[in-house]
Amino acid sequence: MDFTPTPEQQELKNAVRELATRECTPERLLAWENEPAGIDDGTWRAIAELGWLGVGAPESAGGTGGGLVDLACLLEECARGLVPRPVTGAIRAVAALAALDPASPRLADLVAGKKRLALAFDEETARTPDGWTTKLSGDRANATVDGTKAYVPDALDADLHLVAVRDGAGTSLVLVENRAPGAVASAVKTFGGDRQAHVKYEAAPVVAWVGARGEADAALASLWRRQVALALAEMVGGMDAVLEMAVAYVKERQQFGQKIALFQAVRHQIADMGTQFTAARHLAWQAVTRVASGTEQGHELASACAYVGQAFKRLCWTSHHVHGGAGFVVEHRMRFHSERAQSLCIRYAPEAPALSEIASALLD
């Protein structure tokens, strides 16, 4: 299987790597942690002007009309360079709305970075529609949302929330303005440093419908699979960076009068990291390309979820090990990758459900 990017995709990846090398220094990453929005306005505007936010949006809205593979290339490189999470979240959100409603008049402002959108799907005890309690009331012209969504990424600073709600016997997707008293977001402290919030909606007015009323189940399922596929690409980007850092460090670090790369135990650890990265990259990109083309033949996405997230965490742990104490200080880039590994794994690629799906298929 050939995972070589097209010339256009490689050009995009090169541009991301150049900006990340220049801007995403440990000092800037630490400073952004103290920014209310997770990134300063200047960097946000610069990234918006580069067109990254609109890679998954149609050209009519100012985007580039890219597909899932283009988005995966972009997010893989963003993760590799530790581009701030609000940026990757915005790329995901714009692509989600564009896939659901490519003619939405709100896409242009989102692509330009003038407005921000948050995806409000999960609830505190439910991730699927059959367990949701957030509901819709009223007719189409005067509908309102009531309920609470949990762990919503970038909800505090978003201008709009794309909310998935129970609507009679079905599910609907609606846009709601992030404005009190209808919508009140409360920050949630997270391990990975990403900005999440619980959002309480009380008679929050619906400002736009996304798709047909009461018929969003299939669209939601497809959207979630695409979001998981993008997370796999992010994990591969992070793993690439972690492996590169570990290899570079063992070539430089001296112990007992020689480079630690000469120690057999260290070589074995690096070899194991390389093997795990190669396997994870293959599984992840097989899943991405199959989801993108609609040619899945079984459980490629579940297989990738079961392996890639855990491999990313193992690579981070091994890299911390070979770095010694240096890899655990808050200023080191390893710390950021480790936090993202945990965060991405929990939200998009939990191991148990993936293994359950695979086991059910094998035993059926």
PLY file of the C-alpha trace (Angstrom):
ply
format ascii 1.0
element vertex 364
property float x
property float y
property float z
element edge 363
property int vertex1
property int vertex2
end_header
0.00 0.00 0.00
1.45 3.35 -1.07
0.97 6.14 1.49
3.08 8.67 -0.44
1.41 12.11 -0.34
0.54 13.84 -3.59
2.69 16.87 -4.49
-0.08 19.16 -3.21
-0.37 17.25 0.07
3.40 17.29 0.52
3.46 21.03 -0.09
0.84 21.48 2.63
2.79 19.26 5.02
5.97 21.21 4.32
4.21 24.49 5.07
2.90 23.13 8.39
6.32 21.80 9.36
7.95 25.13 8.55
5.49 27.11 10.69
5.58 24.58 13.53
9.39 24.61 13.63
9.43 28.38 13.75
6.47 29.11 16.03
5.73 26.05 18.17
8.76 26.29 20.42
8.63 25.01 24.01
8.49 28.61 25.20
5.50 29.41 22.98
3.76 26.17 23.93
4.06 27.05 27.61
2.80 30.57 26.96
-0.19 29.28 25.01
-1.17 27.12 27.97
-1.90 30.37 29.83
-3.89 31.91 26.98
-7.67 31.73 27.58
-8.21 30.45 24.03
-5.10 28.23 23.98
-3.45 30.36 21.28
-2.69 34.04 20.76
-4.71 36.10 18.28
-1.74 36.81 16.02
-0.88 33.15 15.48
-4.56 32.30 14.99
-4.93 34.93 12.28
-1.71 33.84 10.59
-2.88 30.22 10.43
-6.30 31.27 9.15
-4.64 33.31 6.38
-2.65 30.24 5.34
-5.98 28.51 4.64
-5.57 25.55 6.96
-8.98 26.02 8.60
-10.67 25.61 5.25
-8.91 22.55 3.86
-12.10 20.52 4.34
-14.48 23.28 3.21
-15.75 23.91 -0.34
-14.16 26.56 -2.54
-17.43 28.51 -2.52
-16.83 29.20 1.19
-13.18 30.12 0.74
-11.86 26.62 1.38
-9.81 24.29 -0.80
-12.31 21.47 -1.12
-9.97 18.85 0.29
-11.07 15.36 1.22
-10.45 13.21 4.27
-6.95 12.20 3.16
-5.97 15.86 2.69
-7.26 16.64 6.18
-5.40 13.65 7.61
-2.13 14.83 6.02
-2.68 18.28 7.51
-3.54 17.04 11.01
-0.71 14.48 11.02
1.78 17.26 10.47
0.02 19.56 12.97
0.32 16.86 15.62
3.94 16.20 14.75
4.78 19.88 15.23
2.53 20.41 18.29
0.38 23.02 16.58
-2.07 24.25 19.28
-5.11 22.08 19.82
-7.62 24.90 19.13
-6.30 24.94 15.56
-6.78 21.22 14.99
-10.17 21.44 16.68
-11.21 24.25 14.34
-10.02 22.29 11.28
-12.11 19.33 12.44
-15.19 21.45 13.18
-15.14 23.30 9.84
-14.71 20.02 7.95
-17.60 18.48 9.91
-20.02 21.29 9.11
-18.86 21.33 5.47
-19.53 17.59 5.16
-22.98 17.95 6.70
-24.02 21.20 5.01
-21.60 22.40 2.31
-23.91 25.30 1.46
-24.00 26.68 5.01
-23.67 30.48 4.92
-21.64 30.34 8.14
-18.75 28.40 6.61
-17.06 31.47 5.11
-16.53 33.15 8.50
-15.33 29.87 10.02
-12.83 29.32 7.21
-11.54 32.88 7.61
-11.11 32.42 11.35
-13.59 35.18 12.13
-15.92 32.77 13.92
-15.32 29.51 15.76
-17.41 26.36 15.99
-17.50 23.65 18.65
-18.86 20.12 18.18
-21.23 19.34 21.08
-22.11 15.65 20.82
-21.15 13.70 23.97
-22.97 13.73 27.27
-21.52 12.90 30.64
-22.77 9.31 30.67
-23.54 8.71 26.98
-21.69 8.93 23.67
-24.44 7.55 21.44
-27.90 8.94 20.54
-29.82 6.23 22.39
-28.43 7.53 25.70
-28.68 11.27 25.10
-31.06 13.38 27.13
-30.52 16.74 25.39
-33.73 17.38 23.50
-35.37 19.69 21.02
-38.66 21.52 21.59
-40.92 23.60 19.38
-41.53 23.77 15.65
-38.83 24.27 13.04
-39.13 28.05 13.06
-38.99 28.44 16.85
-37.09 25.39 18.09
-35.05 25.44 21.30
-32.52 23.10 22.90
-32.58 21.89 26.51
-30.00 19.66 28.16
-26.30 19.38 28.92
-23.42 18.36 26.67
-20.14 17.25 28.24
-16.45 17.46 27.40
-17.10 19.80 24.46
-13.75 20.84 22.91
-13.17 24.59 22.63
-16.74 25.32 23.77
-15.83 28.37 25.84
-14.43 30.43 22.96
-16.66 29.14 20.17
-19.25 31.47 18.65
-21.46 28.56 17.57
-22.07 25.03 18.84
-23.10 22.20 16.54
-25.36 20.28 18.89
-26.68 16.74 18.44
-30.09 16.38 20.11
-32.89 13.91 20.58
-35.82 14.95 18.43
-38.83 12.76 19.03
-37.92 9.26 17.86
-34.91 10.50 15.90
-31.83 12.69 16.14
-31.25 16.18 14.79
-28.22 18.43 14.34
-28.64 22.15 15.02
-26.51 25.24 15.40
-26.82 27.18 18.65
-25.11 30.43 19.56
-22.75 30.27 22.53
-24.57 33.00 24.42
-26.01 33.20 27.91
-28.60 32.61 29.22
-29.48 30.02 26.60
-26.04 28.40 26.57
-23.68 28.47 29.54
-20.29 26.74 29.30
-18.32 25.68 32.37
-14.64 24.85 31.93
-13.44 21.32 32.67
-9.85 20.66 33.73
-8.25 18.14 31.39
-5.13 16.00 31.43
-4.16 16.84 27.86
-4.39 20.60 28.22
-7.12 20.93 25.60
-9.97 23.34 26.38
-13.12 21.39 27.22
-16.36 22.43 28.86
-19.72 21.18 30.00
-22.43 23.24 28.32
-25.90 23.67 29.75
-28.59 24.63 27.27
-31.81 26.11 28.60
-34.31 27.05 25.90
-31.33 27.93 23.66
-32.70 29.13 20.32
-31.78 27.13 17.22
-30.18 29.50 14.70
-29.87 26.94 11.90
-30.73 23.35 11.07
-28.02 21.06 9.73
-29.58 18.35 7.60
-33.08 16.96 7.73
-34.92 17.10 11.05
-34.98 13.85 12.98
-32.81 12.01 10.43
-29.25 12.68 11.59
-28.30 9.22 12.86
-26.56 8.07 9.66
-24.82 11.43 9.18
-23.61 11.40 12.78
-22.24 7.87 12.48
-20.35 8.79 9.29
-19.08 12.02 10.83
-17.79 10.24 13.91
-15.90 7.65 11.82
-14.22 10.48 9.95
-13.31 12.18 13.22
-11.76 8.95 14.52
-9.81 8.49 11.28
-8.40 12.01 11.66
-7.40 11.24 15.24
-5.45 8.21 14.01
-3.52 10.48 11.65
-2.80 12.84 14.55
-1.46 9.94 16.60
0.84 8.87 13.79
2.20 12.41 13.56
2.88 12.47 17.28
4.54 9.07 17.19
6.82 10.18 14.36
7.99 13.16 16.43
8.47 11.07 19.58
10.53 8.44 17.75
12.66 11.11 16.08
13.36 12.80 19.42
14.30 9.51 21.08
16.71 8.55 18.30
18.34 11.98 18.33
18.73 11.96 22.11
20.38 8.54 22.42
22.90 9.59 19.76
23.91 12.59 21.89
23.57 11.48 25.52
26.72 10.06 27.08
26.90 7.70 30.02
29.91 5.75 31.33
32.06 7.50 28.75
30.09 6.58 25.64
26.89 7.40 23.76
23.94 5.49 25.21
22.94 4.51 21.65
25.78 1.95 21.88
24.07 0.09 24.75
22.23 -3.00 23.57
19.27 -2.45 25.88
18.75 1.05 24.47
19.05 -0.23 20.91
16.36 -2.82 21.63
14.05 -0.13 22.96
14.56 2.07 19.91
14.02 -0.91 17.60
10.78 -1.76 19.38
9.64 1.84 19.00
10.39 1.75 15.29
8.50 -1.50 14.82
5.46 -0.22 16.69
5.48 3.05 14.74
5.64 1.24 11.41
2.72 -1.01 12.33
0.68 1.89 13.70
1.29 4.00 10.60
0.17 1.18 8.32
-3.00 0.47 10.31
-3.87 4.14 10.68
-3.43 5.08 7.05
-5.18 1.94 5.85
-8.15 3.01 7.96
-7.99 6.63 6.76
-7.83 5.73 3.08
-10.53 3.06 3.37
-12.91 5.38 5.23
-12.17 8.14 2.70
-12.90 5.95 -0.32
-15.73 3.93 1.20
-13.90 0.64 0.56
-13.78 -0.79 4.07
-13.81 -4.58 3.98
-14.23 -5.34 7.63
-13.03 -3.66 10.78
-10.06 -1.58 9.65
-11.06 1.38 11.83
-11.58 -0.77 14.93
-8.29 -2.60 14.36
-6.45 0.70 14.06
-8.12 2.08 17.20
-7.22 -1.03 19.18
-3.53 -0.71 18.31
-2.53 2.83 17.38
-3.58 4.67 20.53
-1.92 2.15 22.83
1.21 2.14 20.66
1.38 5.94 20.85
1.27 5.80 24.64
3.92 3.06 24.73
6.22 5.07 22.47
5.85 8.09 24.73
6.64 6.03 27.80
9.72 4.46 26.21
10.92 7.86 25.01
10.52 9.25 28.52
12.54 6.28 29.74
15.48 6.81 27.38
15.39 10.58 27.98
15.59 10.04 31.74
14.62 12.99 33.92
14.94 15.44 31.01
11.87 13.98 29.36
9.64 14.68 32.34
10.19 18.41 32.79
7.22 20.55 31.74
9.29 22.54 29.22
10.24 19.44 27.20
8.29 18.62 24.02
7.88 15.02 25.19
5.48 16.17 27.88
3.12 17.69 25.32
3.12 14.58 23.15
2.42 12.33 26.13
-0.54 14.44 27.18
-1.94 14.45 23.66
-1.51 10.69 23.40
-3.71 10.18 26.45
-6.25 12.78 25.37
-6.64 11.46 21.81
-6.85 7.88 23.06
-9.61 8.61 25.53
-11.78 10.65 23.17
-11.32 8.89 19.85
-9.64 5.51 20.25
-10.48 3.77 23.54
-9.11 0.25 23.38
-11.97 -1.71 24.99
-14.80 -0.83 22.54
-12.49 -1.48 19.59
-11.48 -4.89 20.91
-15.12 -5.68 21.67
-16.09 -4.92 18.06
-13.29 -7.09 16.72
-14.10 -9.96 19.09
-17.80 -9.83 18.20
-16.97 -10.00 14.52
-14.62 -12.95 15.00
-17.08 -14.88 17.17
-20.16 -14.14 15.09
0 1
1 2
2 3
3 4
4 5
5 6
6 7
7 8
8 9
9 10
10 11
11 12
12 13
13 14
14 15
15 16
16 17
17 18
18 19
19 20
20 21
21 22
22 23
23 24
24 25
25 26
26 27
27 28
28 29
29 30
30 31
31 32
32 33
33 34
34 35
35 36
36 37
37 38
38 39
39 40
40 41
41 42
42 43
43 44
44 45
45 46
46 47
47 48
48 49
49 50
50 51
51 52
52 53
53 54
54 55
55 56
56 57
57 58
58 59
59 60
60 61
61 62
62 63
63 64
64 65
65 66
66 67
67 68
68 69
69 70
70 71
71 72
72 73
73 74
74 75
75 76
76 77
77 78
78 79
79 80
80 81
81 82
82 83
83 84
84 85
85 86
86 87
87 88
88 89
89 90
90 91
91 92
92 93
93 94
94 95
95 96
96 97
97 98
98 99
99 100
100 101
101 102
102 103
103 104
104 105
105 106
106 107
107 108
108 109
109 110
110 111
111 112
112 113
113 114
114 115
115 116
116 117
117 118
118 119
119 120
120 121
121 122
122 123
123 124
124 125
125 126
126 127
127 128
128 129
129 130
130 131
131 132
132 133
133 134
134 135
135 136
136 137
137 138
138 139
139 140
140 141
141 142
142 143
143 144
144 145
145 146
146 147
147 148
148 149
149 150
150 151
151 152
152 153
153 154
154 155
155 156
156 157
157 158
158 159
159 160
160 161
161 162
162 163
163 164
164 165
165 166
166 167
167 168
168 169
169 170
170 171
171 172
172 173
173 174
174 175
175 176
176 177
177 178
178 179
179 180
180 181
181 182
182 183
183 184
184 185
185 186
186 187
187 188
188 189
189 190
190 191
191 192
192 193
193 194
194 195
195 196
196 197
197 198
198 199
199 200
200 201
201 202
202 203
203 204
204 205
205 206
206 207
207 208
208 209
209 210
210 211
211 212
212 213
213 214
214 215
215 216
216 217
217 218
218 219
219 220
220 221
221 222
222 223
223 224
224 225
225 226
226 227
227 228
228 229
229 230
230 231
231 232
232 233
233 234
234 235
235 236
236 237
237 238
238 239
239 240
240 241
241 242
242 243
243 244
244 245
245 246
246 247
247 248
248 249
249 250
250 251
251 252
252 253
253 254
254 255
255 256
256 257
257 258
258 259
259 260
260 261
261 262
262 263
263 264
264 265
265 266
266 267
267 268
268 269
269 270
270 271
271 272
272 273
273 274
274 275
275 276
276 277
277 278
278 279
279 280
280 281
281 282
282 283
283 284
284 285
285 286
286 287
287 288
288 289
289 290
290 291
291 292
292 293
293 294
294 295
295 296
296 297
297 298
298 299
299 300
300 301
301 302
302 303
303 304
304 305
305 306
306 307
307 308
308 309
309 310
310 311
311 312
312 313
313 314
314 315
315 316
316 317
317 318
318 319
319 320
320 321
321 322
322 323
323 324
324 325
325 326
326 327
327 328
328 329
329 330
330 331
331 332
332 333
333 334
334 335
335 336
336 337
337 338
338 339
339 340
340 341
341 342
342 343
343 344
344 345
345 346
346 347
347 348
348 349
349 350
350 351
351 352
352 353
353 354
354 355
355 356
356 357
357 358
358 359
359 360
360 361
361 362
362 363
